[in-house]
Amino acid sequence: MSRDPFSSEPQRGDPLDQNLTVDRSGTSFREVAAFAGEAELSRPSETRLRGETTVPLRARHQRDRARRLRESELETLSEIGKFRVVDAADLSEYGYAGNVRRMHRDLRHLERQGLIAVKKIWSERHGTSHLLVLTRKAKRLVLQSGRLPRGQVIYHGLVKPREAKHDAALYKLYQREKARIESAGGRPLGVALDYELMRDLYRELARLGVAADARKAREVVAEKHGLVVINDKVQIPDLRLEYETADHERRRLDLELATRNYRPRSMAEKVKAGFSIYAPREDASKLRRILEETELTARILSL
């Protein structure tokens, strides 16, 4: 569900459920009725790692705090931060190998430390989901922990609750591709969400100035970032995964999570852009029919 910043075409509505509500009551993992804090109204927030010659007092404090956490808890914070929001069910399956009891132990401890918030989202189509996000304090801790590759962006809070379920599914999509890469002898290096890709594109276009030819500017900037322009729009994936192959070659993979609400034109643009397309299992057959009708050949993977 890429958020296209270079199109005059109106953005489509909620890609998941039209009857989606957000429960803003309470905050407790044990009660699992949490929608705490004002983070859902915050702007996208990201911070890159930067090398420092000295260690500030705050950094030392954060590292001391990190040392008091279990390895599994630090890994959980890092994973949530990279994807902004992660479904607790998916975290249990992939991050804890199905050990729900161990995951609950870690999440309760992290919540007591004020490092995570649990957002309860309900939709008619999917029922209740429990989504995990970092707090601002947790983001600072992860950035100072030294666990992340240089340049990896970390997020906190929830920006658009109506898109939260879709965005949370990107973690599961990543895990599918991660398993495929590792089975071939490679290893994942980092991920970038569409927020970050759009931000970088906006910045470069702004530097070119309003006098620059708009179409030519889009093409130049898109090519620099390994993207393409189709129908006068820069095509931005939901998730970009950078990885190293078994032969130590650095590559990237652009992934799109499509849903039943995708228009045929939008689907065609994503296919032409060369994105690897996933879809919820219940939507995959409809999207394959759309491709057949547009006479495009692409593989749609079920999530």
Order of alpha helices (4+ residues) and beta strands (2+ residues): beta-beta-alpha-alpha-beta-alpha-beta-beta-alpha-beta-alpha-beta-alpha-alpha-beta-beta-beta-beta-alpha-beta-alpha-beta
